[in-house]
Amino acid sequence: MGAVFAWLAARGLSTIAVYGIVALLAGGGVWAWSAHKYNQGYAAGETHERTAWQKQRDIDIAAREAERKATQAEIDRLAAELQLDAQKRKDEQADDDLKTALAATPGRKQICLPRKVARALDRAGR
């Protein structure tokens, strides 16, 4: 710092001007140091906030995925239920058709069915 005073004084500046210039240089140094520290803190805070944001985003994505899977499971269950109901209606219609055919036979004779068909009907509960 003494070298700065000597250099400025050698230029023929007054002592007040020298002290003013030194004060400006010192103030500029303090300002630059504080700006550097501020930027350092800002960057650290930015990193912290980004980490927190990413963690929350991952939690939100997992929650949406769980909700989507639950919704899809409900859709699949309803589709299987509808398919089962359709199969039951189809089976009931086949039973009704068979009963109608049995009732319409002359002399109330039994209908001769191939063995495989008769066993299949027995399993279905004719």
C-alpha beads as a LAMMPS data file, in Angstrom:
LAMMPS data file: protein, C-alpha beads

126 atoms
125 bonds

1 atom types
1 bond types

-500.0 500.0 xlo xhi
-500.0 500.0 ylo yhi
-500.0 500.0 zlo zhi

Masses

1 110.0

Atoms # bond

1 1 1 0.000 0.000 0.000
2 1 1 2.951 2.281 0.722
3 1 1 4.087 1.869 -2.869
4 1 1 0.761 3.200 -4.100
5 1 1 1.091 6.277 -1.878
6 1 1 4.640 6.894 -3.082
7 1 1 3.708 6.464 -6.733
8 1 1 0.744 8.818 -6.495
9 1 1 2.716 11.399 -4.500
10 1 1 5.491 11.293 -7.115
11 1 1 2.956 12.323 -9.723
12 1 1 2.450 15.604 -7.964
13 1 1 -1.011 14.937 -6.535
14 1 1 -2.130 16.456 -3.295
15 1 1 -2.401 14.322 -0.193
16 1 1 -6.189 14.573 -0.209
17 1 1 -6.341 13.290 -3.776
18 1 1 -3.975 10.437 -2.924
19 1 1 -6.102 9.424 0.055
20 1 1 -9.209 9.633 -2.117
21 1 1 -7.725 7.407 -4.795
22 1 1 -6.497 4.905 -2.197
23 1 1 -9.965 4.925 -0.599
24 1 1 -11.528 4.255 -4.006
25 1 1 -9.130 1.398 -4.666
26 1 1 -9.740 -0.071 -1.211
27 1 1 -13.493 0.348 -1.619
28 1 1 -13.333 -1.287 -5.027
29 1 1 -11.391 -4.196 -3.542
30 1 1 -13.925 -4.639 -0.751
31 1 1 -16.760 -4.421 -3.253
32 1 1 -15.113 -6.994 -5.555
33 1 1 -14.477 -9.348 -2.625
34 1 1 -18.062 -9.039 -1.352
35 1 1 -19.444 -9.529 -4.860
36 1 1 -17.332 -12.660 -5.173
37 1 1 -18.568 -13.961 -1.805
38 1 1 -22.152 -13.077 -2.756
39 1 1 -21.834 -14.965 -6.037
40 1 1 -20.302 -17.909 -4.205
41 1 1 -23.234 -17.989 -1.767
42 1 1 -25.712 -17.520 -4.593
43 1 1 -24.221 -20.479 -6.472
44 1 1 -24.327 -22.644 -3.340
45 1 1 -27.967 -21.664 -2.717
46 1 1 -28.806 -22.319 -6.348
47 1 1 -27.280 -25.799 -6.087
48 1 1 -29.215 -26.474 -2.882
49 1 1 -32.494 -25.301 -4.411
50 1 1 -31.915 -27.346 -7.572
51 1 1 -31.254 -30.458 -5.493
52 1 1 -34.448 -29.874 -3.490
53 1 1 -36.416 -29.248 -6.688
54 1 1 -35.103 -32.442 -8.294
55 1 1 -35.948 -34.457 -5.190
56 1 1 -39.511 -33.054 -5.137
57 1 1 -39.851 -33.668 -8.867
58 1 1 -38.827 -37.306 -8.400
59 1 1 -41.381 -37.678 -5.599
60 1 1 -44.098 -36.143 -7.800
61 1 1 -43.192 -38.397 -10.732
62 1 1 -43.340 -41.481 -8.484
63 1 1 -46.732 -40.386 -7.110
64 1 1 -48.129 -39.834 -10.611
65 1 1 -46.786 -43.225 -11.718
66 1 1 -48.386 -44.946 -8.708
67 1 1 -51.682 -43.196 -9.434
68 1 1 -51.468 -44.176 -13.091
69 1 1 -50.811 -47.813 -12.176
70 1 1 -53.732 -47.837 -9.719
71 1 1 -56.022 -46.343 -12.345
72 1 1 -54.840 -48.857 -14.944
73 1 1 -55.422 -51.730 -12.479
74 1 1 -58.988 -50.482 -11.921
75 1 1 -59.550 -50.232 -15.679
76 1 1 -58.212 -53.770 -16.159
77 1 1 -60.446 -55.063 -13.346
78 1 1 -63.524 -53.438 -14.883
79 1 1 -62.637 -54.790 -18.328
80 1 1 -62.266 -58.311 -16.912
81 1 1 -65.572 -57.912 -15.095
82 1 1 -67.302 -56.828 -18.306
83 1 1 -65.739 -59.725 -20.172
84 1 1 -66.942 -62.147 -17.482
85 1 1 -70.448 -60.706 -17.624
86 1 1 -70.467 -61.031 -21.420
87 1 1 -69.318 -64.651 -21.163
88 1 1 -72.027 -65.371 -18.565
89 1 1 -74.699 -63.870 -20.840
90 1 1 -73.363 -65.931 -23.726
91 1 1 -73.456 -69.110 -21.605
92 1 1 -76.980 -68.350 -20.390
93 1 1 -78.116 -67.790 -23.968
94 1 1 -76.568 -71.131 -24.998
95 1 1 -78.338 -72.868 -22.076
96 1 1 -81.647 -71.245 -23.048
97 1 1 -81.173 -72.337 -26.647
98 1 1 -80.429 -75.878 -25.519
99 1 1 -83.497 -75.950 -23.265
100 1 1 -85.624 -74.614 -26.125
101 1 1 -84.245 -77.299 -28.429
102 1 1 -84.919 -79.997 -25.826
103 1 1 -88.461 -78.758 -25.273
104 1 1 -89.148 -78.611 -28.994
105 1 1 -88.169 -82.230 -29.684
106 1 1 -91.106 -84.438 -30.647
107 1 1 -91.982 -87.021 -28.022
108 1 1 -89.716 -85.403 -25.490
109 1 1 -86.867 -87.643 -26.529
110 1 1 -83.349 -86.855 -25.546
111 1 1 -81.194 -85.286 -28.211
112 1 1 -78.286 -87.448 -29.242
113 1 1 -75.122 -85.487 -28.792
114 1 1 -71.606 -86.466 -29.591
115 1 1 -69.724 -87.668 -26.495
116 1 1 -67.387 -84.646 -26.374
117 1 1 -70.310 -82.207 -26.578
118 1 1 -72.221 -84.068 -23.863
119 1 1 -69.200 -84.058 -21.528
120 1 1 -68.627 -80.375 -22.185
121 1 1 -72.254 -79.647 -21.358
122 1 1 -72.028 -81.777 -18.198
123 1 1 -69.056 -79.725 -17.062
124 1 1 -70.992 -76.518 -17.752
125 1 1 -73.887 -77.818 -15.624
126 1 1 -76.615 -78.723 -18.050

Bonds

1 1 1 2
2 1 2 3
3 1 3 4
4 1 4 5
5 1 5 6
6 1 6 7
7 1 7 8
8 1 8 9
9 1 9 10
10 1 10 11
11 1 11 12
12 1 12 13
13 1 13 14
14 1 14 15
15 1 15 16
16 1 16 17
17 1 17 18
18 1 18 19
19 1 19 20
20 1 20 21
21 1 21 22
22 1 22 23
23 1 23 24
24 1 24 25
25 1 25 26
26 1 26 27
27 1 27 28
28 1 28 29
29 1 29 30
30 1 30 31
31 1 31 32
32 1 32 33
33 1 33 34
34 1 34 35
35 1 35 36
36 1 36 37
37 1 37 38
38 1 38 39
39 1 39 40
40 1 40 41
41 1 41 42
42 1 42 43
43 1 43 44
44 1 44 45
45 1 45 46
46 1 46 47
47 1 47 48
48 1 48 49
49 1 49 50
50 1 50 51
51 1 51 52
52 1 52 53
53 1 53 54
54 1 54 55
55 1 55 56
56 1 56 57
57 1 57 58
58 1 58 59
59 1 59 60
60 1 60 61
61 1 61 62
62 1 62 63
63 1 63 64
64 1 64 65
65 1 65 66
66 1 66 67
67 1 67 68
68 1 68 69
69 1 69 70
70 1 70 71
71 1 71 72
72 1 72 73
73 1 73 74
74 1 74 75
75 1 75 76
76 1 76 77
77 1 77 78
78 1 78 79
79 1 79 80
80 1 80 81
81 1 81 82
82 1 82 83
83 1 83 84
84 1 84 85
85 1 85 86
86 1 86 87
87 1 87 88
88 1 88 89
89 1 89 90
90 1 90 91
91 1 91 92
92 1 92 93
93 1 93 94
94 1 94 95
95 1 95 96
96 1 96 97
97 1 97 98
98 1 98 99
99 1 99 100
100 1 100 101
101 1 101 102
102 1 102 103
103 1 103 104
104 1 104 105
105 1 105 106
106 1 106 107
107 1 107 108
108 1 108 109
109 1 109 110
110 1 110 111
111 1 111 112
112 1 112 113
113 1 113 114
114 1 114 115
115 1 115 116
116 1 116 117
117 1 117 118
118 1 118 119
119 1 119 120
120 1 120 121
121 1 121 122
122 1 122 123
123 1 123 124
124 1 124 125
125 1 125 126
